């Protein structure tokens, strides 16, 4: 009986929240600084969902001067459904993504960007 339990526990797949958690911990202070920088624009970030699309709103001032940006649609239940998109600067700050590309039920949109040499980070929940 004990051997069966040991065998079953070895075969159990236990996904980690992040595969590279150690590397992420090393740059955590940078993330905290980026979160702090975002607080001035807190109310200008928004996420909405239509029947076909996910729409992300980023402050226009940040979007038009963006030098680099990434959005990760993070699925807490499994990393196999995560999706990463590159953000391109635009004047409106509105970004649209097809809902069909996100097969999971719940996601967290993790926005990482630089604008005018300043780093920004924002998480928005998509249910």
N, C-alpha and C positions, 0 to 999 in steps of 0.2 A: 504494500500500500504506500509506504513512504517513498519507494523508488518511483512509483507512478506520479506522485505529487512533485517530486524533484524534476522528473522528466517534463511534466507539463509546465512547470514554472520556468524552465530553461527555454522552452519553445514559445513562451508568451512574448509578444512584441510590445515593449513599453516605450512609446515615442517620447523623446525629450522635447521640451519647449523649443530649444534651439540646439542645433548640432555644434555650433561654434560659440558656445556660451562663454568660454574662457577669453577668447579674443574680444568679444563684446564687452566683457567686464573691464578690460584694459582701456577702452575708450568711453567708459561710462560718464566720466566728468565732462567730456565733450558733448555728450548727449544732454546732460543736465544744463549746460550752458545754452545749448540750442533750444531747449524747452523754455528756459528763462527768456531768451530773445523773442520767443513766440508769444509770450504773455501780452505784449503791447498790441498784438493783432488778434487776440483770442476770439473775439466775436465775429471776425471777418472770415474765419475758416468754417466751412459748412459741408455737409454731406447729405445728399438726398437720393431717393430711388424712385424711378418710374417703373412701369411694367416691363421695360426693355433695357434701361440704362441705369448706371450709377453715375451721379454727377457730383464732382468735387469742386468746391469754390475755394480759391486761394486769394488772399488780398491782391488787388490789382498792382499795387506798388511793389509787392514782392515778385509777382509773376512776370511782369514785364522786364525786370532787371535780374531775373534768375540766371545764374551762370551754370548751375547744375541742380538737378532735382530727380528724385526717385519716389515712387509710391509703391509700397508693398501691401498687397491685399493678403493679410495674414489670417490663416484659418487656425484657430486654437485647437481644433480637434485632430488635425493631421497636417503635417508639412507638405504632403503630396498635393494639396489643393491650393497652396500658396501661389501667388502670381505677382511678378515684379514688372513695373512699367516705368519708363523714363519720362520725366516731365520736360516739356519743351516750353520756353518762354512764350507768353502771349499777352496781349493787352487787356483781355477781359478777365483772366484768372479762372476761367471755367474749363473744366476737363471732363470729358464724358467717356465712359467705358461700358462695353456691353455686359449686361447682367448675366447673359448666357455663358460667359467665360468664367463665372464664379459658381461652380457647382455646389459648394457647401451652403449651409444655412446661415451661418454667422461669420462675419469677418471683421477685422480691425484694419482700417486703412492707415498705414504708417507713412507719413509724409516727411521726407528728409530733403532739405534744399539749402542752397546758398544764394543769397541775393545781396548785391553791393558788398561782397566780401564777408557777410555775416551768415552764420549757420542758423537754421531754423528746423524745428522738429515738432510734429503735431500728430496725435492719434485721434481718429474718428471711428466710432463704432457703426457697423452696418449690420442690422438684424434682418 
